[in-house]
Amino acid sequence: MPFQYRGIGLGRGFIASLAQPIPYYQIARSIGITYEECVRLFKQLQEVVSYRRGGKITILD
């Protein structure tokens, strides 16, 4: 099942967030990496993707 997202246009930028929260563990399992690798990956992507408590992922512009 593909991920669904909600989008909000803010002037020049666009912010999209996934409609359903997804924990690090589930993301890691779906792409074949460990939980720790998933956490490190999201830390590297902080400028583009925001991951908040409860599995709330926001794609930043």
CORFENTA-V678531 format. One record per run of one state. SS is the DSSP state (hx for helix, st for strand, lp for the rest). FROM is the first residue (numbers start at 0). LEN is the number of residues. If there is no record, write none. Layout:
SS/FROM/LEN
SS/FROM/LEN
This chain:
lp/0/4
st/4/6
lp/10/2
st/12/6
lp/18/5
hx/23/8
lp/31/3
hx/34/10
lp/44/4
st/48/4
lp/52/3
st/55/4
lp/59/2
